[in-house]
Amino acid sequence: MKTLIIAEKPDMGRNIAAAIEPKAKNHRTYLEGERYIITWAIGHLVELAEPDAYDVKYKKWNIHDLPIIPNTFKLVPNRKTRDQLKVIADLAKRSNLLINSCDAGREGQHIFSLIQRHLKLRQPVKRLWISDLTPETIRKGFSELKDGSEYENLTKAARARSEADWLIGMNGSRAFTTKHNVLISVGRVQTPVLALIYDRQKQIEAFSSLKYFEVEGHFTQNEISYKGIWQGERMTDPAKAEQLARKVKGKPARIASYDVKDTKEYPFKLYDLTLLQREANSRYGFSAKKTLDLAQALYEKHKVISYPRTNSNYVTEQNIPEMHKTLNALQGTSYDEWVKGANRSLVHKGNRFVCNPAKVEDHHAILPTNRTAKGLSSDEQKLYDLIVRRFLSQFYPAAEYKIHSVMTEVEKERFKTTVKELRSIGWKVIYADQKKEKPRGHKNQNKNEEEQEEIEVNEPFSLLADAAVHCQNAQVKEKETQPPKHYTEGTLLKAMESAGKQIEDEELRDAMKESGLGTPATRAATIERLKKVGYVEMQGKKILLTQKGRTVIELIRGAGVELLTSPEMTGHWERRLNEISRGAASDERFMENVKKFATMIVDKVRVQARADKTSFESADGKGAPGKRASGKATGRSAAAKTRKTTREAGATRSRAKAVTSTSSAASSIIAQCPRPGCGGSIFMGRKGYGCSNYNVGCRFVIWKESYGRMLTDAQVRGLIEKGKTGKMKLMLADGTPTEGRLMLQSKETGELGILP
């Protein structure tokens, strides 16, 4: 009897065979040597069965047959790869030991587990867990095989994730589709991601641009020239700005304050998959899926990078020697000049910017391997170059700057100048041939504005604090406040990764630190899914919401299942799955909660008013209800069947539209009007949230812009139903910033106040 090795994909299987059984005979669907038989899956060979496998009645979609909650989930072979599954079954009969060599992660564990369960394989299992496919790593991995039982909790988490997605997708999609007579795809991860895009779109639409004027002073002291921005309240009157410019132009000035401090900028973190996808999108316009596919090819086919589906930006102590070997291997390549300039002593076990085992879960950061890159396509080379440069930068010292902060006074008016003087280029020499590298994730817009005012210079800069200054010129610059930007795939990936971190409630935010929407391996597929079902479309790099996508979110929230659109909830679930994989939480309890939620979705949708057909169509008629979308969660065949509309909600919408001046064809109910005895519904209008009974005397309204905040649908709903919001940053009437919770002071008028 031989040992059967099951890899995730053919390339991986062949790499393993070349390392441990180089003389193995190739049988096309497997390789066989003296000790090992090596075969592979082709992605998922086994899937969860469709609902009609449990009862033939489920072939027809009927809301009265919901929820569908199997006692035990059935497995079925993937039709396209059924033959390869049979190959594994036959080979297993000749084996007394199995080695799970699928990708080292939750999804790879799931792929093997499904095969094992469906084929009822009873042999003992060993686990190969490696992060790159070089022969050295493979051989080392085989010398350190772990018992399969050590990964039992990871298997439970993978199974729970799969079955939870089935329950939410099948029940949610069937409920909304049959209720509204339009194919509506609902998912545990995809729906909250769509909600992120929806909320950003609403912020952009609600934004009112403000024109303002900035006065820029041009100063000289001896041979030094510099610019400063006038410090004062934002000016919206051009005449006042011109008057100020004339006042200071040509006048003597003095330095009111001058501060110089040294600062350092360290190399950016090593790549995890999401960060790599974001950068590739920003620099090259690659989609998240394209970056993942390229990275997978660099890993599997070319073996020049480590395992890419990682969520860590750090390495462990065991990786440090490998990093030094890789650095040596890059000698003589196109990176030779940077290798010669590298300081090897900077990458060591004590450098917590690089080596931090506590922040490495399943896999370390993406690293180049010591194999020479040959035969890469143009796009593969671009991605490889990103990874190598980020790797090399860790062997270089920090870039050093002097920050000059100057306040210049002329005619009692003050102008601020910030000059960033480069003293030592450090690691940035590696990016000197590219556009200026921008750090990721600025904390707020104010910081962005400050950095725009900062002047970076390469030549020495110095002023004399006591010497005279002359204001040679002053210019008025017209500016305009900018709306939030549309998501790109890069910025959406960041939002998915950090779901929960933008939550205003501090306690909940702390609880969400380790959460996110999906995993690095699944986020690209989620974005592709949103495109495929017609919820979003691309305009260059921008992700734009379609009318169908807009209506779907409004219907889900209007049904009272806003949790389904909540990044917080899905982030909590992802965190719970991580706890299950560590043995810190129960998969059974998790699944019970999912089943309750699936049942609640169906109950809420069952009593919802049917949407008007036209609410899913854009102005040009695209996205019509009869248009099909593919995908298992929405049901491939029965979903397109139509039923006659039995009830229309058009009258209510038309009344609300007239009352609240909304331009949306799919206005959704935010909440019931809290005014005693009113009985109306609150809808979102152009400037505020008003009542459908406005025309018969209800004056309840909550203005969108309140206390310096642009309120979201969720916050308004919280005010109406709970009487308050979470803690947030606010602004008093006099412009003073403060922190607190908004509270509903009057149910008669909608007047708001602040709770500390």
Secondary structure, 3 states (H helix, E strand, C coil): CEEEEEECCHHHHHHHHHHHCCCCEECCCEEECCCEEEEECCCCCEEECCHHHCCHHHHCCCHHHCCCCCCCCCEEECHHHHHHHHHHHHHHCCEEEEEEECCCCHHHHHHHHHHHHHCCCCCCEEECCCCCCCHHHHHHHHHCCEEHHHHHHHHHHHHHHHHHHHHHHHHHHHHHHHHHCCCCCCCCCHHHHHHHHHHHHHHHHHCCCCEEEEEEEEEEECCEEEEEEECCCCECCHHHHHHHHHHHCCCEEEEEEEEEEEEEECCCCCECHHHHHHHHHHHHCCCHHHHHHHHHHHHHCCCCECCCCCCCCCECCCHHHHHHHHHHHCCCCCCHHHHHCCCHHHCCCCCCCCECHHHCCCCCCECECCCCCCCCCHHHHHHHHHHHHHHHHCCCCCEEEEEEEEEEEECCEEEEEEEEEEEECHHHHHHCCCCCCCCCCCCCHHHHHHHHHEEEECCCCCCCCCCCEEEEEEEEEEEECCCCCCCEHHHHHHHHHCCCCCCCCHHHHHHCCCCCCCCCCCHHHHHHHHHHCCCEEEECCEEEECHHHHHHHHHHHHCCCHHHHCHHHHHHHHHHHHHHHCCCCCHHHHHHHHHHHHHHHHHHHHCCCCCCHHHHCCCCCCCCCCCCCCCHHHCCCHHHCCCCCCCCCHHHHHHHHHHHCCCCCCCCEEEECCCCCCCCEEEECCCEEEECCHHHCCCCEEECEECCEECCHHHHHHHHHHCECCCEEEECCCCCEEEEEEEECCCCCCCEEEEC
